[in-house]
Amino acid sequence: MDHQKDLQKIIERYVSGKATAEEIEFVERYYQYLDKRDSVLDKNSSEEIMQMEEENLQAILYAIHHPVNKPKQLVVKYAIAATIIFVLGFGILYFSKNQPLKETSKIANSPKKIDVLPGKDRAILTLADGSKVVLDELKDGEISETVKLKDGQLIYQVNNTGVKANRVAYHTIETPKGGQYQVYLPDGTKVWLNAASSLKYPERFTSNERKVTLTGEAYFEVAKDKAHPFIVQTEGAGTLDQEVEVLGTHFNINTYLDEQTVKTTLLEGSVKVASLATQKSKILSPGQQSVLSNQSFLVKNVDSGDETAWKDGLFRFNNANLKSILYQLERWYDVKIDYENVPNKRYNGMVPRKSKLSEVLNMLELTGNIDFKIDEGRQLKVLTK
């Protein structure tokens, strides 16, 4: 059994609300004991930690998958005790790829870092009249005659009766660094907006197409309407501008300018991705991703879960280089990063987006000769040895 993949699936089920009672208990205990990492490191060698990780992970997974064979109280009690030992091992082994463990004495004696809390649901809505609404400061209720706030989500209820087709009024929702948000568009399409992103859309779709404009990153679940194609236009640096045309499907678009590519990942249905600069287009099937850069426009097969984990509350890396990881941390934790000394390292792993920044950095540090320093001005520096 691949225990790391098994554990990854458990955490993903927990985040999506599909975990069993035993899985929920395990994951919650895991997070509760994260702060005990240093004491475990201080008392055990790298080899002992690795052995304990394997032994305890097998026992925990057995208890989770065979709850009927053990009283529930015993399963929970064992998971609590085992997880205290297991936490550190998971952080090292799952997050690293071909990276040696650091000497535990150095880690135990390292100075405590200034910490940064993770992002949360934050956004600003600009209405058609130019007025701005800070959504995270509002309680549930009506914002205008077309939009209301309910359970932290924007919901449009639009009656197009008597609306003239030539009257188009636009709304724009923007998330800052350290923010994310969800919105139901006037046609019923659901959009998850990642940090440092914006989406411009009409408050009513009145033409023969449903067109929106995206910067940053968003995940779309498009409401089906064969008569009115749904089109996402991205605004990049000229050559990175593109259009994605769909009828009803699930897909993710990452158009952050600092990454110098536009990536469109399809999970369900079919989409046509067109480069506005070259007029070339690609048709994607589920599990495929188009990558548009200044030099090329190609399609490749990917693990779509890696690209959409952010909307489910996870950082998930599959052979990801350190610079791309730091881009994500910079946006989610609203820090400034000095990229001058970033080494060419790659990582596999997963960590909850609700983790504090120090927890993510500690995991990265444990995998090789690298350290991070953050000052009170939220400036993060990468230190190599």
Secondary structure, 3 states (H helix, E strand, C coil): CCHHHHHHHHHHHHHHCCCCHHHHHHHHHHHHCHHHHHHHHHHCCHHHHHHHHHHHHHHHHHHHHCHHHCCHHHHHHHHHHHHHHHHHHHHHHHHCCCCCCCCHHHHHCCCCCCCCCCCEECCEEECCCCCEEEHHHCCCEECCCCEEEECCEEEECCCCCCCCCCCCCEEEEEECCCEEEEEECCCCCEEEECCCEEEEEECCCCCCCEEEEEEEEEEEECCCCCCCCEEEEECCCCCCCEEEEECCCEEEEEECHHHCCEEEEEEECCEEEEECCCCCEEEECCCEEEEECCCCEEEEECCHHHHHHHHHCEEEEEEEEHHHHHHHHHHHHCCEEECCCCCCCEEEEEEECCCCHHHHHHHHHCCCCEEEEECCCCEEEEEEC
